Every structure is written in C-alpha cells, then in structure tokens.
C-alpha cells in the first residue's frame, strides 16, 4: 500500500509539474480534445437545427392568391396583382376555387357522362372568361359588356390578355380538386397548362409567401 500511495503521489506530482511547466500529459490532452470536440459538435447540431427552423418560418419571395370569385372585375384584379407580382420578381401562384373555376373553363367544352344536377349546374354557371359578369351593376351581362368596352377604349388589357401575360411571366395556376368534384367540373372542361391540387398544397405554398390574398 505504501508503494501504491507513493506511485499515486508521484503521478499527481508529475501532473502538477507538467501543468506548472506547460507540458500536459498526452492522455489528458486527448481527453480534453475529445470532450471539446463533443461539445462543439452538439452545439453545431443545435445551431443548424435552429437555423433550419428559422428558414422555415422566414417568408420567401412568393405571392399566393386565392381566386374564389367568379366576377369579371375581381378576377381581373387578381390577374393584375399576379402579373405585377411576377414582374417584380416574386414567384407567383393563383389557386382557383369554387366560382373562380369559371374563369378557367374552355368555351363550349362539354363532357359526356354527367348527371342531371351537374348538367344543370354547368348551364347556370359561366362557361369561360367571356361569360363572367361584373360584381356590381351587371344587369344581365350588360355591365360586363360596358366594362370591357370602356377598358378597350382606354387601352387597358383584357382579362384574356392578362391571363396570357401571367403564363408568359411564369405564374402558376392551380385548380382546386375538391371544388371541381363539388361542382361537377372535369379536367377536360378547363384550359390547358393548369395544376390540380387541394387546399393542403395551397397552404404549403402560402405559408412561405410574403404576400397572400383572397379575392
């Protein structure tokens, strides 16, 4: 026991001498390096996780619009905003739901196999952009005709021209599949180049957007 005690005392004395002279034993140095590396690695992983969470909450250069209305003036307003946002460099998307789907219909498109209610609903809703009425003072379509005429006189782009501009600028247009099912609208009745998705896809897009509008 005296020998063991003397060896321990000698080891402590040697360590103290090493510390005093600035020479740390190799084993202790390795342990310190390993512990520092472990702590730094844990801090780095935590920091990377926090940065990833912050990026998810940070809005991107996006604009997300919902077009619920089927009125000519409101749909036009949506496309004016969408083309303006896209021209400003924002990644822009428009989600058409319920009455807004009327703006996407092909003129004269018909689909066989529809039920009686679906056929009647199709007759009661506008068949394309040319059939959209105004939200105020429509008077059985006269309001829409007058609005288009006045816009043409002032050199203002029509709805159809705005839609073409939106496509050229890369605006993404998506039709709500749930609304399509509820209103009996088939993909064959809608214009080409659309996306088809539900509300979850829109919410994922809108959650990252700087600008979100409901029209």
C-alpha positions in Angstrom: 0.0 0.0 0.0 2.9 2.3 0.7 4.2 1.6 -2.8 0.8 2.3 -4.4 0.5 5.5 -2.4 3.9 6.6 -3.4 3.1 5.9 -7.1 -0.2 7.9 -6.9 1.6 10.8 -5.2 4.3 10.6 -7.8 1.6 10.7 -10.6 0.0 13.7 -9.1 3.3 15.4 -8.6 4.2 14.7 -12.2 0.9 16.1 -13.4 1.4 19.2 -11.3 4.9 19.5 -12.6 3.6 19.2 -16.2 0.9 21.8 -15.6 3.5 24.1 -14.0 5.9 23.7 -16.9 3.1 23.9 -19.5 3.5 20.3 -20.6 0.2 18.4 -20.3 0.3 14.6 -20.4 -0.7 13.1 -23.8 -3.7 11.1 -22.3 -5.1 14.2 -20.6 -4.7 16.3 -23.7 -6.5 13.6 -25.8 -9.4 13.6 -23.3 -9.7 17.4 -23.4 -9.7 17.4 -27.2 -12.3 14.7 -27.3 -14.6 16.5 -24.8 -14.2 19.8 -26.6 -15.0 18.2 -29.9 -18.1 16.5 -28.5 -19.4 19.7 -27.0 -18.7 21.7 -30.2 -20.4 19.0 -32.3 -23.5 19.2 -30.1 -23.6 23.0 -30.3 -23.2 22.9 -34.1 -26.0 20.4 -34.5 -28.3 22.5 -32.3 -27.3 25.7 -34.2 -28.0 24.0 -37.6 -31.4 22.9 -36.3 -32.3 26.4 -35.2 -31.2 27.8 -38.5 -33.4 25.3 -40.4 -36.4 26.2 -38.2 -35.8 29.9 -38.8 -35.6 29.3 -42.6 -38.9 27.5 -42.5 -40.6 30.5 -40.7 -38.9 33.1 -42.9 -41.2 34.2 -45.9 -39.7 33.7 -49.3 -40.1 35.9 -52.4 -43.5 34.5 -53.2 -47.1 35.7 -53.7 -50.0 33.4 -53.3 -53.5 34.3 -54.4 -56.8 32.6 -53.9 -59.5 33.4 -56.5 -62.9 32.4 -55.1 -65.0 34.9 -57.0 -66.3 34.3 -60.5 -66.9 38.1 -61.2 -65.1 39.7 -64.1 -63.8 42.7 -62.2 -62.5 40.6 -59.3 -60.8 38.0 -61.5 -59.2 40.8 -63.5 -57.9 42.4 -60.2 -56.4 39.1 -59.3 -54.5 38.8 -62.6 -53.4 42.5 -62.4 -51.9 41.8 -59.0 -50.4 38.4 -60.1 -48.7 39.8 -63.2 -47.4 42.8 -61.2 -46.0 40.5 -58.5 -44.4 38.2 -61.1 -42.9 41.2 -63.0 -41.5 42.4 -59.6 -39.6 39.1 -59.3 -42.0 37.2 -56.9 -42.7 33.6 -57.5 -46.5 33.9 -58.0 -49.3 31.3 -57.8 -53.0 31.5 -58.2 -55.3 28.9 -56.6 -58.8 28.9 -58.2 -61.6 27.5 -56.1 -65.4 27.3 -56.4 -66.8 30.2 -58.5 -63.3 31.2 -59.5 -63.1 28.0 -61.6 -65.4 29.6 -64.1 -62.5 31.7 -65.3 -60.6 28.6 -66.3 -63.3 26.9 -68.4 -62.9 26.3 -72.1 -65.6 28.0 -74.2 -68.0 25.4 -75.4 -66.3 22.4 -73.7 -68.6 19.5 -72.8 -68.0 16.2 -71.1 -70.2 13.2 -71.5 -71.5 11.1 -68.6 -72.6 14.0 -66.3 -75.7 13.6 -64.1 -78.7 15.8 -64.3 -77.7 18.1 -61.4 -74.2 18.5 -62.9 -75.5 19.4 -66.3 -77.9 22.0 -64.8 -75.2 23.5 -62.7 -73.0 23.8 -65.8 -75.8 25.7 -67.6 -76.2 28.1 -64.6 -72.5 29.0 -64.3 -70.4 31.0 -66.8 -68.6 28.9 -69.5 -65.3 30.7 -69.7 -64.0 34.2 -69.2 -66.3 35.7 -71.8 -69.3 34.7 -69.7 -68.2 36.3 -66.5 -70.4 39.1 -65.2 -69.4 42.1 -63.0 -69.8 42.1 -59.2 -71.9 45.3 -59.3 -74.3 46.7 -61.9 -74.1 43.6 -64.1 -77.7 43.9 -65.5 -77.9 40.5 -67.2 -74.4 40.9 -68.7 -74.7 44.5 -69.9 -72.3 45.6 -67.1 -69.6 43.3 -68.3 -70.0 44.3 -71.9 -69.8 48.0 -71.0 -66.7 47.4 -68.7 -64.9 45.6 -71.5 -65.8 48.3 -74.0 -64.5 51.1 -71.7 -61.3 49.2 -71.0 -60.7 48.7 -74.7 -61.2 52.4 -75.3 -58.6 53.2 -72.6 -56.1 50.7 -73.9 -56.3 48.5 -70.9 -55.5 44.8 -71.3 -58.5 42.5 -71.3 -58.8 39.5 -68.9 -57.8 37.1 -71.7 -54.7 39.2 -72.4 -53.8 39.3 -68.7 -54.1 35.6 -68.4 -51.7 35.2 -71.4 -49.3 37.7 -69.7 -49.5 35.7 -66.5 -48.5 32.5 -68.3 -45.6 34.3 -70.0 -44.4 35.5 -66.6 -44.4 32.1 -65.1 -47.4 32.5 -62.9 -48.6 29.1 -61.6 -52.3 28.5 -61.9 -53.9 25.7 -59.9 -57.5 24.4 -59.8 -58.9 23.1 -56.6 -59.8 19.5 -57.0 -62.3 19.5 -54.1 -64.2 22.3 -55.7 -64.1 20.6 -59.1 -65.7 17.5 -57.6 -68.3 19.5 -55.7 -69.3 21.5 -58.8 -69.1 18.6 -61.3 -66.3 20.1 -63.3 -63.9 17.8 -65.2 -60.3 18.5 -66.2 -61.4 18.3 -69.8 -63.6 21.4 -69.4 -60.7 23.5 -68.2 -57.9 25.3 -70.1 -54.5 23.6 -70.6 -51.4 24.2 -68.5 -53.1 24.0 -65.1 -52.0 22.3 -61.9 -54.5 20.3 -59.8 -54.3 20.2 -56.1 -56.2 20.5 -52.8 -56.1 23.1 -50.0 -53.1 21.4 -48.3 -50.9 22.2 -51.4 -52.1 25.8 -51.3 -51.4 26.2 -47.6 -47.9 24.8 -48.0 -47.3 27.4 -50.7 -49.0 30.3 -48.8 -47.1 29.6 -45.6 -43.9 30.5 -47.4 -45.2 33.5 -49.2 -44.6 37.2 -48.3 -48.0 38.1 -49.8 -51.2 36.1 -49.5 -54.5 37.4 -50.9 -58.1 36.1 -51.0 -60.2 37.5 -53.9 
